[in-house]
Amino acid sequence: MTLPKSTAAIAAFALTSLAAASGPASAGYKVFVSNEKENTVSVIDSEKLEVVHTIKTGNRPRGIILSKDGKWVIVATSDDNRMQVYDTETYKLVKDLPSGPDPELPILHTSGNPLYVSNEDDNLVTVVDIQKGTIITDIPVGVEPEGMGMSPDGKLLVNTSETTNMAHFITTDGFKNVENILVDNRPRVAEFKSDGSEVWVSAEIGGTVSVIDPAQKKVTHKINFEIQGITKDAIQPVGVRFNKDNSKAFVALGPANRVAVVNAKTYEVEKYILVGQRVWNLGFTPDYKLLFTTNGTSNDVTVIDVDSEKPIKSIKTGRYPWGVVSGITPGAPDAGGEAK
């Protein structure tokens, strides 16, 4: 049915107004999304809420982060066994960095250097000097290392090993594994609160999130999820992110196609937000007003307005979006077409 012109105009105005009201008050940010099965990174303008550029990368891009100064986007190209560094303004390849085999998730020290990389195939965390482009050392961990969480003071790195079902506490001064904490099956992400008081570890197959006290190095709480009409085995926690004041955590629940909103003080689940299919990882804009979810099998991201805790838009990306990170404001000169 075709709407009368006046009705169509009103509807269009309402959608435009909703997007404008829900978006950040600033000029917007660039959001970088790695597309695992397309070998690209989609660049989204958080004000326009649309893809404005596509960067061609190496094979199987997954983990993605920004340099401390926001000038580089660093991507784990897993099937090429290396990290790739791109300029966030020109989108050109700056350089390759070494890693171990099958790098999955990177994280930077709070100082901005070195880079820590979990290598899924060799049970090591590789430490890389990003300026010199050289490996500093390798740290032995459990089988299939993945999650990488850095304490706010930069003193502790927490790595998760999917098959060993452990969270490994590693000192950044000396690169020593000082504690191995058993969590539930197939831990994926480790995320510190910004005050350093807790680190949360998601367990994909276990279906839980373990809350760990990093000072005592022990699990203090276990968070479970129940969704009416969804089988327990479809609830697979992966991405975890805290809001600005650490009062709430957002947890991506995989094939359940939901993001859980958890009270980070009482550890109670407050609500579930319906998003795209197989929601994997999460990323806030720097002002914490928008949350982007990577939805692997629907090939899109869902944009969530953080204040209302409601989805406001779905944006198509490349095939199998995996990681997401947001930083600098858009408006830099476009490189023209796809970066080579």
C-alpha positions as CSV (number, residue, x, y, z in Angstrom):
1,M,0.0,0.0,0.0
2,T,1.3,3.5,-0.9
3,L,1.0,6.0,1.8
4,P,-0.4,9.5,1.0
5,K,2.3,12.0,0.5
6,S,1.5,13.8,3.7
7,T,1.5,10.5,5.8
8,A,4.8,9.4,4.2
9,A,6.4,12.8,5.0
10,I,5.3,12.6,8.6
11,A,6.6,9.1,8.9
12,A,10.0,10.1,7.4
13,F,10.2,13.1,9.7
14,A,9.4,10.9,12.7
15,L,12.2,8.4,11.9
16,T,14.7,11.2,11.2
17,S,13.8,12.9,14.5
18,L,14.2,9.7,16.4
19,A,17.6,9.1,15.0
20,A,18.7,12.7,15.7
21,A,17.3,12.6,19.3
22,S,18.9,9.3,20.0
23,G,22.4,10.0,18.6
24,P,25.3,11.7,20.4
25,A,25.1,15.5,20.8
26,S,28.7,15.9,19.5
27,A,29.7,15.8,15.9
28,G,29.8,12.0,15.9
29,Y,32.5,9.4,15.9
30,K,34.0,6.8,13.6
31,V,33.0,3.2,14.4
32,F,35.2,0.5,12.9
33,V,33.7,-3.0,12.4
34,S,35.8,-6.0,11.3
35,N,34.1,-8.4,8.9
36,E,35.5,-11.9,9.4
37,K,34.4,-13.5,6.1
38,E,34.7,-10.5,3.8
39,N,38.2,-9.4,4.7
40,T,37.2,-5.8,5.3
41,V,36.6,-3.3,8.0
42,S,33.4,-1.2,7.7
43,V,33.7,2.5,8.9
44,I,30.4,3.8,10.3
45,D,29.7,7.5,11.0
46,S,27.9,7.4,14.4
47,E,26.0,10.6,13.6
48,K,24.8,9.6,10.2
49,L,24.4,5.9,11.3
50,E,25.6,4.6,8.0
51,V,28.7,3.0,6.5
52,V,30.9,5.7,5.0
53,H,33.9,3.7,3.9
54,T,35.2,0.2,3.5
55,I,38.8,-0.8,4.2
56,K,40.2,-3.9,2.5
57,T,42.3,-6.0,5.0
58,G,44.1,-9.3,5.1
59,N,42.4,-12.6,5.7
60,R,39.9,-13.1,8.4
61,P,40.0,-9.9,10.4
62,R,38.7,-10.4,14.0
63,G,39.9,-8.4,17.0
64,I,40.1,-4.7,16.4
65,I,41.4,-1.8,18.6
66,L,42.5,1.8,18.3
67,S,45.9,3.2,19.2
68,K,45.9,5.4,22.3
69,D,46.2,8.6,20.1
70,G,43.4,7.4,17.8
71,K,45.6,7.6,14.7
72,W,45.7,3.9,14.0
73,V,43.2,1.1,13.9
74,I,44.9,-2.2,14.6
75,V,43.3,-5.4,13.2
76,A,44.1,-9.1,13.9
77,T,44.1,-10.8,10.5
78,S,44.0,-14.3,11.8
79,D,44.6,-16.3,8.7
80,D,47.6,-14.2,7.8
81,N,49.2,-14.6,11.2
82,R,49.8,-10.9,11.6
83,M,48.4,-7.7,12.9
84,Q,47.7,-4.9,10.4
85,V,47.8,-1.2,11.2
86,Y,45.6,1.3,9.2
87,D,45.5,5.1,9.4
88,T,42.1,6.2,10.8
89,E,42.0,9.3,8.5
90,T,43.3,8.1,5.2
91,Y,42.3,4.4,5.7
92,K,45.7,3.4,4.2
93,L,47.8,0.5,5.4
94,V,50.6,1.8,7.7
95,K,52.4,-1.4,8.4
96,D,52.2,-5.0,9.5
97,L,53.0,-6.1,13.0
98,P,54.2,-9.7,13.9
99,S,52.1,-12.1,16.1
100,G,51.9,-15.7,16.8
101,P,49.8,-18.1,14.7
102,D,46.1,-17.2,14.4
103,P,45.9,-14.0,16.4
104,E,42.4,-13.3,17.7
105,L,42.2,-10.5,20.2
106,P,44.7,-7.7,20.8
107,I,44.9,-5.2,23.6
108,L,47.3,-2.3,24.3
109,H,49.0,-1.4,27.6
110,T,47.4,1.7,29.1
111,S,50.5,3.6,28.2
112,G,49.8,2.9,24.5
113,N,52.7,0.4,24.0
114,P,53.3,-2.6,24.0
115,L,50.6,-4.6,22.3
116,Y,49.4,-7.9,23.7
117,V,48.0,-10.5,21.3
118,S,46.3,-13.8,22.0
119,N,47.3,-16.5,19.5
120,E,44.7,-19.1,19.3
121,D,46.9,-21.9,17.8
122,D,50.0,-21.8,19.9
123,N,48.8,-21.2,23.5
124,L,50.8,-18.0,23.8
125,V,50.2,-14.3,24.4
126,T,52.7,-12.4,22.2
127,V,54.0,-9.0,23.4
128,V,54.8,-6.6,20.5
129,D,56.5,-3.2,20.5
130,I,54.1,-1.3,18.1
131,Q,56.7,1.4,17.3
132,K,59.6,-0.9,16.5
133,G,57.4,-3.6,15.0
134,T,59.3,-6.4,17.0
135,I,58.2,-9.1,19.4
136,I,59.3,-8.5,23.0
137,T,58.4,-11.9,24.4
138,D,55.9,-14.7,24.4
139,I,53.9,-15.7,27.5
140,P,52.7,-19.3,27.8
141,V,49.0,-19.6,28.8
142,G,46.2,-22.2,28.4
143,V,44.8,-23.9,25.3
144,E,43.2,-21.6,22.8
145,P,43.8,-18.2,24.3
146,E,41.3,-15.5,23.4
147,G,40.0,-12.8,25.8
148,M,42.3,-9.9,26.7
149,G,41.5,-7.6,29.6
150,M,43.9,-4.9,30.9
151,S,43.5,-3.4,34.4
152,P,43.1,0.4,34.4
153,D,46.4,0.9,36.2
154,G,48.2,-1.2,33.5
155,K,49.6,-3.7,36.0
156,L,47.6,-6.8,35.1
157,L,46.6,-8.5,31.9
158,V,43.9,-11.1,32.1
159,N,43.8,-13.7,29.3
160,T,41.2,-16.4,28.9
161,S,41.9,-19.8,27.5
162,E,38.8,-21.4,25.8
163,T,39.7,-25.0,26.2
164,T,41.5,-24.8,29.5
165,N,38.5,-22.8,30.9
166,M,40.7,-20.5,32.8
167,A,41.4,-16.8,33.3
168,H,45.2,-16.2,33.5
169,F,46.5,-13.2,35.5
170,I,49.7,-11.9,34.0
171,T,51.9,-9.1,35.3
172,T,52.9,-6.5,32.7
173,D,56.1,-5.8,34.7
174,G,58.0,-9.0,34.0
175,F,55.3,-10.8,32.0
176,K,54.7,-13.5,34.6
177,N,51.6,-15.6,34.8
178,V,50.8,-15.3,38.6
179,E,47.4,-16.9,38.9
180,N,45.1,-19.3,36.9
181,I,41.4,-19.1,37.9
182,L,39.0,-21.7,36.8
183,V,35.8,-20.4,35.2
184,D,32.9,-22.0,33.2
185,N,33.2,-23.6,29.8
186,R,34.8,-21.7,26.9
187,P,35.6,-18.3,28.4
188,R,35.7,-15.6,25.7
189,V,36.0,-12.1,27.0
190,A,37.6,-10.5,30.0
191,E,36.6,-6.9,30.8
192,F,37.7,-4.8,33.8
193,K,35.5,-2.1,35.4
194,S,37.1,1.3,34.8
195,D,37.9,1.5,38.6
196,G,39.7,-1.8,38.5
197,S,37.6,-3.3,41.2
198,E,36.3,-6.3,39.2
199,V,37.0,-8.2,36.0
200,W,34.1,-10.0,34.3
201,V,34.7,-13.1,32.3
202,S,32.1,-14.5,29.9
203,A,31.7,-18.2,29.3
204,E,30.2,-19.0,25.9
205,I,29.3,-22.7,26.5
206,G,28.9,-22.4,30.3
207,G,26.3,-19.7,29.7
208,T,27.5,-17.5,32.5
209,V,29.6,-14.5,33.5
210,S,32.1,-14.9,36.3
211,V,32.8,-11.8,38.4
212,I,36.4,-11.9,39.7
213,D,38.0,-9.8,42.4
214,P,41.5,-9.0,40.9
215,A,43.0,-8.2,44.3
216,Q,41.9,-11.5,45.9
217,K,42.1,-13.3,42.5
218,K,38.9,-15.3,43.1
219,V,35.4,-15.6,41.7
220,T,33.0,-13.7,43.9
221,H,29.8,-13.9,41.8
222,K,28.3,-15.9,39.0
223,I,25.7,-14.3,36.6
224,N,23.2,-16.6,34.9
225,F,20.7,-15.7,32.1
226,E,17.2,-16.9,31.4
227,I,15.1,-15.8,28.4
228,Q,11.5,-17.0,27.9
229,G,11.2,-19.1,24.8
230,I,15.0,-19.4,24.3
231,T,16.7,-22.7,25.1
232,K,19.6,-22.6,27.6
233,D,22.2,-23.8,25.0
234,A,21.4,-20.9,22.7
235,I,22.3,-18.4,25.5
236,Q,26.1,-17.9,24.8
237,P,27.7,-14.9,26.5
238,V,30.6,-13.4,24.6
239,G,31.1,-9.6,24.6
240,V,30.9,-7.6,27.9
241,R,31.0,-3.8,28.2
242,F,30.4,-1.5,31.2
243,N,28.7,1.9,31.0
244,K,30.5,5.1,31.9
245,D,29.9,4.9,35.7
246,N,30.1,1.1,36.0
247,S,26.5,0.9,37.2
248,K,25.5,-1.4,34.4
249,A,27.0,-4.1,32.2
250,F,25.9,-5.0,28.7
251,V,26.5,-8.7,27.7
252,A,26.1,-10.1,24.2
253,L,24.4,-13.4,24.3
254,G,25.2,-15.0,20.9
255,P,22.5,-17.1,19.2
256,A,20.0,-15.8,21.7
257,N,20.0,-12.6,19.6
258,R,19.9,-10.5,22.8
259,V,22.0,-8.1,24.8
260,A,21.5,-8.5,28.5
261,V,21.5,-5.4,30.7
262,V,23.0,-6.3,34.1
263,N,23.0,-4.2,37.3
264,A,26.7,-4.2,38.0
265,K,26.2,-3.7,41.7
266,T,23.5,-6.3,42.4
267,Y,24.4,-8.6,39.5
268,E,20.8,-9.0,38.6
269,V,19.7,-9.0,34.9
270,E,17.4,-6.1,34.4
271,K,16.3,-6.6,30.8
272,Y,17.1,-8.1,27.5
273,I,17.4,-6.1,24.3
274,L,16.6,-7.8,21.0
275,V,19.2,-7.3,18.4
276,G,20.5,-9.0,15.2
277,Q,21.4,-12.7,14.8
278,R,24.4,-14.2,16.7
279,V,25.4,-11.0,18.6
280,W,29.1,-11.3,19.2
281,N,30.9,-8.2,20.4
282,L,30.0,-4.8,21.7
283,G,31.5,-1.3,21.5
284,F,30.5,2.1,22.9
285,T,31.1,5.4,21.3
286,P,33.5,7.4,23.4
287,D,30.7,9.5,25.0
288,Y,28.9,6.2,26.0
289,K,25.7,7.4,24.3
290,L,25.5,4.7,21.7
291,L,26.4,1.0,21.9
292,F,27.1,-1.0,18.7
293,T,26.6,-4.8,18.5
294,T,28.2,-7.0,15.9
295,N,25.6,-9.5,14.6
296,G,27.5,-12.3,12.8
297,T,24.9,-14.2,10.9
298,S,22.6,-11.2,10.0
299,N,25.7,-9.3,8.6
300,D,24.8,-6.1,10.4
301,V,25.3,-4.1,13.6
302,T,22.5,-3.0,15.9
303,V,22.8,0.5,17.3
304,I,21.4,0.8,20.9
305,D,20.6,4.1,22.6
306,V,22.2,3.7,26.0
307,D,20.0,6.0,28.0
308,S,16.7,4.4,26.8
309,E,18.3,0.9,26.4
310,K,16.5,0.5,23.1
311,P,17.7,-0.4,19.6
312,I,17.4,2.5,17.2
313,K,18.8,1.2,14.0
314,S,20.3,-1.8,12.1
315,I,23.2,-1.1,9.8
316,K,24.4,-3.5,7.1
317,T,28.1,-4.2,7.1
318,G,30.2,-6.9,5.5
319,R,29.9,-10.6,6.0
320,Y,30.2,-11.9,9.6
321,P,30.9,-8.7,11.5
322,W,33.1,-9.7,14.5
323,G,34.8,-6.9,16.3
324,V,33.9,-3.2,16.9
325,V,35.7,-0.2,18.2
326,S,34.9,3.5,18.1
327,G,37.0,6.6,18.4
328,I,37.9,9.7,16.5
329,T,35.4,12.1,15.1
330,P,34.6,11.8,11.4
331,G,35.2,14.5,8.8
332,A,38.7,13.6,7.8
333,P,39.3,13.7,4.0
334,D,38.0,10.5,2.4
335,A,40.6,8.4,0.7
336,G,38.3,7.7,-2.2
337,G,36.8,4.2,-2.8
338,E,38.3,1.3,-0.9
339,A,41.7,1.4,0.6
340,K,44.3,-0.8,-1.1
